[in-house]
Amino acid sequence: MSASITLIGSLTPEYLNQFNVWLDKRGLYGVSHVLTQESDNVSVVQIRLTSEITDSTDVRAALLILSNETGIDHIYQATMLDIQAGGLAVFDMDSTLIKAEVMDELAVEAGIGKQISAITASAMRGEIDFVESFVQRLALLKGLSSDVMDGVYNRIEHMDGISTLMTVLHHFGWHTAILSGGFTYFADRVQAEYGMAEVHANVLEIQSHALTGKHLGSIVDGERKKFLLTSIAEKQKIDMKQTIACGDGANDLLMLNHAALGVALHAKPLVREQAPCPMNNLGLDGILYLLGMTSKDIRALLSYK
């Protein structure tokens, strides 16, 4: 299907006219589709391009500048996926499916929250190696009682729109998976709550009801996430043209750029610059608009379910 540009935010007729002028100056033309209704909190307009883009890198960079200047998401997609055909959707967990970094929350329980959160933030910005930072942070949690983990999970908020997105994707037969640099203890519970198909995350080593500061098995880093995206698609016999990846950190970039639709959700600046589809103005349900659904379609399906 053809390329598209989706605008998400406080859209006025005046701004839409300005954006059409911007498109005209670049020799870009398309058909606009309003995907939301006046009663919706956020407006979404998708322009399905009828002209060919010769330099998508240049267009993405220019659209990111507009996004930063206006506060309106301007999201370019080289191709449109078919939501009704099903596919594979993979998600980072921390700050993507949930509104927290689990390692940071465990650090709060250990009384070293500021120390670990600073390392986490640096890793997510891509300033230090993820594996190095993971091992370093985990070692600082040695001796923490595993009894705190239930309380940590219960206080974590889940990302806006997660239930809506999973309900709709599963309705159309999508295979959903968590690919997380966090921990299975938490990812397994998110998976169970939303009926996701599988989890790939790090395993905490626990002895005598306390964290040892070590992990079991291989670390799920950026390379591992990209590998899992590809291998799950192959195993499920899903065309890569029908794959979605969503994350927020630097360790998500490889899978975001490898999937047909790579959504950087409320992402760090480096990730916004390097990911295909940075989105700030909606939660996870915003992905449904990138798949061409209208808010009316979404509400009708949810009421049916």
Beta strands, then each sheet from edge to edge (+ up, - down):
strand 1: 4-9
strand 2: 30-34
strand 3: 43-49
strand 4: 73-77
strand 5: 88-91
strand 6: 175-183
strand 7: 198-207
strand 8: 210-216
strand 9: 243-247
strand 10: 261-265
strand 11: 277-279
sheet 1: 2+ 3- 1+ 4-
sheet 2: 8+ 7- 6- 5- 9- 10- 11-
end
